[in-house]
Amino acid sequence: MEKTSKTLAGIFAILFVITTALAFVLFNLEQSLFDAELYIQAFEKENLYQRLPDLTAQALNAAAQTADWSDPLILQLNLSEEEWKVFMAELLPPAELETLAEDAVRQFIALINGETDQVVLSLESLKTYMSSPQGINAIYGLLQAQPDCTVEQLTDMALGQQEMMLCNPPETFLLLDLRPIIESQIKAAVLFMPEQVTLISPNANRTQELQNLKDTRTLMRLSPFLPIFCLLMITVLAVRSLGDWLNWWGYPLWLSGLFSIALIVLSRPLAAWIFRAFVAPVFPKMIPLGILNMFEDIVATIAYDAVQPTARIAGIFIIIGLIMVAIAFLFRKQLSKA
């Protein structure tokens, strides 16, 4: 009977080590993944706002060179990859990208937390920037990369008979300064841009999905009760003295802490591998490798940061476990007589 109890206690000790590490991860994921700051900090760490204009330029240049690409606007712009980089960097500076990205992330997290039923991205700051001298210069840079305007195009432009055209105008035409005319056309085009864009619309069918997510989060919060149950079973099955308690609790606490630290260390490469193996193949083949690498870096950073709080608790478990094992070993003779 005692042998069976010890065997069962050993099984529960192994389960305790595994479930403790998993509970640490699940509990901290529930606390972190539904907080917008986790993603915003990951964007900053991976220099998203500095990298995105260049990577977007690569994607647009690759799209323009793809044989089956059907968007005539991209083809008409006639930009090289370097010109795309300059244009995107001027049109979408890091400060504007940061405003748009943080707004979108906060609204999306509010959506899955049930605090709102839609995600609406405001374009007000972008419109303001595009109407500023910096934004107008960016569009001027795009026009300068185009073929020279024809006399007919310049005449229509000077007379205000046609909207802004994709051609490279001279500074003057028939002694007429064209820049104020072009600037007014750019500002008029910006005015027609929408004030906001709805990324995710209200959907009555989303209620059940959010409820399922809420139930999953509840299970994640309750996950620590599983290793507590295992520890109680160890106590019932194997602990008969103070020495038994120190050993049967000390080793599992120590090993569970080490296992948790190992999961934290592996979280970044594991998340990166999952992205490469299962997520990246879903993206269209025209997406440049640089963009996929950026997404991979962001996913890995999010995964690592999400479980990082586990390290402190795991360290406490390691210290407590080692102390208990050390006491059991140093005072084994006294404890055996107790």
N, C-alpha and C positions, 0 to 999 in steps of 0.2 A: 504493500500500500504506500509506504514512504517513498519507494523507488518511483512509483507511478506519479506521485505528487511532485517529486523533484523533476521528473521528465516533463510534466505539464507546465511546471513553473519555468523550466528552461525554454519551452516553446513560447510562453507568454513573455519571457524576457526578450527573445528575438523579435516578437511582434511589437514589444514596447519600443525597441530601438528603431524599427522601421516606421511605426505609426507616429512616433514622436517627431522624427524628422519631417515626415509628410504633413503632420499637423502644424508644425512650425511654418512650413512653406505655405500651406493652404490658408492658414489664419492671416499671415502677413500679406498674401496676395489679395485676400478679400479686403484688407484694410487699405492697400496701396493702389490696386488696379482701377478703382473707382474714384480716384482722386486726380483731378486734372493736373495738379502740380507735378506728378510723376512724369507725365508725358512732356510737359513744358520744360522741365529740367533736362530730360533726355535730349530734346531738340537742341538745347543750348550746349550740352556737353558734346554733341556730335556736330556742332557748327552747321546745323541745318540751314539757317538763314544765309550763311555765307556760301554754302555749297550748292544750294538749290538753283540759283540763276544759271550757273555754269552747266549743271546737269540738265536743266530744262532746255538750255540752248543745244546741248548734245542731242536730246530727244527730238527737238524740232528739226534740227539739221538731218538727223537720221530719217525722220518721217518724210522730209522733202525729197530724200534720195531713194525712198522705197518705191518700187515700181508700181505697186498696187495702191499707193496713197491717192486718195480721191479728193482731198481738200484743195480747191484751186487757190485759196488765199495763201496758204503756206508756199505753194509753188511760185506764185506771183511775187512774193516778197523778195525772192532772188538774193538771199543772204548766205554768206559763208558761215561756217561754224564759229569763227572768231567774231564776225559781225553779229551773229546771234548772241554770243556771250556778252558783248558790249551793250547790245540793245536790252537784253533781259536784266543785266546788272543795273542799268540806268532806269528801266521801267519799273522794276521790282526791287528796290533797295532793301537791305536787311531789316530796317526799321518797319517798313510797310509789311513785309512778309511776316515779321514777328507779330504785328497787330492782328493780321488776318488769321494766322495759324492759332494763336492763343484764344482768339474769340471762337473759332470753330471747335477747338478741343474742349473748352469749357462748356459750350452748348451741347456737344455730343455727350460728355460725361453727365451733364444735367439730364439729358434725355434718358440714358440708361439707368439713372438713379430715380427716374419717375418725377423729376422736378419740372419738366417741360414736355411738350408733345411734338416739337419740331426743332430743326436746326436752321437758323436763318443767318446768313453771313452778310454783314453790313459792308457795302462798298464805298461808304462815304469818305473814309480816309484815303482810299485809292483814287477816287475821283478828284479829291482835293489836290493830291500829289500830281496827278496827270495834268491838271490845269495850271500847276506851278511852273516856273521857268525850267526847273530840272526835268519835269515830265515832258514838257514841250520839246526840250533839247533831245530827249530820248527818241521822240517820234521824228524829230528832224534827222537824227542819225540814221533812222530806218529809211527815210526818204532819200538821203544822200547815197544809199547803197543801191538805189534803183536806177534804171536807165534815164537819161535826160528827158525832160518833158518836151513834147512837140510844141510847135508854135500854136497849134489849135488848142492844145491843153492849157497852155499858158494864157491864151486869150480868154478862154472860158473861165479860168481861175481869176484873172484880173477883173473880169466883168462880173464875177460872182455868180456865173450861170451854172456852175457845176460844183458838187461837193469835192472834198479833198481827194486827190488822185494819187495813186502809187507811182510817182515819178520824181525825178530829182530836179527841183526847180532852181533857177539861178536866183541870186539875191535881188536883182532888179529885172524888169521887163518893160521896155519902152519907157525907161526912166521912172517906172513905177516900182516902189518898194513892195515886194511880195510878202515879206515876212509877217507884217501885221495881218495881212489877209489870211495867210496860212495859219497863224496863231488863232485867229477868230474861228477858222474852220475846225481846228483841233478842239477848241473849247466848246464849240457847238456840238461836235461829235461826242465829247465827254458828257455833255448835258443829257444826251439821249441814253446814256448808260443807266441801267436800273440802280436804284438806291440800295437794293439788297437782293441777294440770291438765296432762294430756298434750297438747301442741300438735302434736307429730309423733311418731307411733308407729314402732317398729322395723319395717322392711320389707326382706325379702330381695331384692326386685327393685331396690332402690336401689343395690345394689353396682355394677351396670354403669354407672349414671348417674354415680356418684362416680368410677369408673375413667375414664370419658370426660372428666370435669372435670379429673382429675389429668393426663391426656394433654394437655389444652388448656393447663393451667398449665405443663407441661414445654415446649411450643412457645413460650409467652410468654417463658419464661426464656431460651430459645435464640434469640429474635428478634434480639439484637444481632449475631449472627454474619452476618446478611444484609448489613448495611451494611459490615461488615468485609470481606466477600467483594467487595463493589462497590469498596471502596477499593483492595484488592489488584489488581483488574482494571484500575482506573485507572492504577495504578503500572506494571503490565506493558505496557499499551497506549500510554501517553503520556509516562511519565517517562524522560527520557534525560539529564538534567542536574539540578544542584541547583536551578537556576531553574525548570525544569519541575516539580520536586517541590514547591517552595514554592507555585507557582501552582495546580497541579492538586490539591493537598491543601488549600491555604489557602481558596480560594473555596468548595469544597463544605463544609468544616468551618464556615465563617462562615455560609453560607446555611442549613445544616442546623440550626445553633443558633437562627437567627432563626425558622425554620419551627417549631421545637419550642416556642419562646416563644409564637408565635402560637397554636398548639394549646392551650397552657396557658390563655391569655387567653380563648380561645373555648370552653373546656371547660364553664364554668358555663352560658352562654346556650345552648350546644348540647345539654347534658343537659336543661335546662329545656324546650327545644323538643321534644326526643324524648319527654319525659314528656307534654307537652300533646298532641302529635300521635298518639301510639301507646298510651300507658298510661292516661291520664285517661279516654278514651272507653270503656274496659273497665269502669270503676267504675259501680255503679248510679246512676241519675239522681237518686235521693233524697239522695245524699251532697252535703252543702253545699259551695259553692265554697271556703269558708275551709279546709276539710280538704284539698281537692285542692291549694290553694295551699301549704299547709303541707308536704304530701308533695313538691310540686315544689321547694320551697326546700331540703328535706332532700336530695333526689336531686342537685340542682345543687351543694350544698355538698360532698357525698360525692365527686362527680366531680372537682371542683376540688381538693379536698384530696388525692385519690388520685394525681393527676398532679403535684402541687406539687413533690415532690422532683426532678422533671425539670428544673426551672428552674436549679438549681445546675450541673448537668452541661452544660445548653445554654449557660449563660453562659460556662463554661470553653471550650467549642467556639468560641463567638464570639470570645473573646479570642485563643485560639491561631490561629484562622483569620485574624483581622485582623493579628496580628503577622507571620504567614507572608507574607500579601499585601503588607504594608508593606515587609518586608525585600526581597521580590522586586522591588518598585517602586523603592525607594531605591538598591538596589545592582544594578540591571538591567544597567548597562554592565559592571561587574566580573563579574557572573554570566554574561553572554553570552560573555565571553572565556574563561571557565573550561572 
